[in-house]
Amino acid sequence: MADLPIACSLSPAALTARRESLLNTLAHRATARTELPNGYRLQFESGGDLLALTAQVIDAERQCCRFLQFSLTVEADEGPVTLDLTGPPGTRDFLASLFDQP
């Protein structure tokens, strides 16, 4: 992984809008949130528009937060969906500040 800064390229207004829409919408649908050494693991029940929403969030976030790494696991037989959001040291704190927003 390149040595990218842990920073978002969005303006403060755009970051606020993003927090209130895509990322928090996805985070609030998680049935579990687990801290990882370098990020978070979000677990979801499969179904509905979850995969489309997850792909939309990944696409949007990777454009403004280039340091983030995404790992999506979709279990067989409509099992749970897991999304790992990881990155360099400091990523977990950065994500926690986003998740803690209303």
Secondary structure, DSSP 8 states (H G I E B T S, - for coil): -----S---S-HHHHHHHIIIIIHHHHHH-SEEEEETTEEEEEE---TTHHHHHHHHHHHHHHH-TT-EEEEEE-TTT--EEEEEE-STTHHHHHHHHHT--
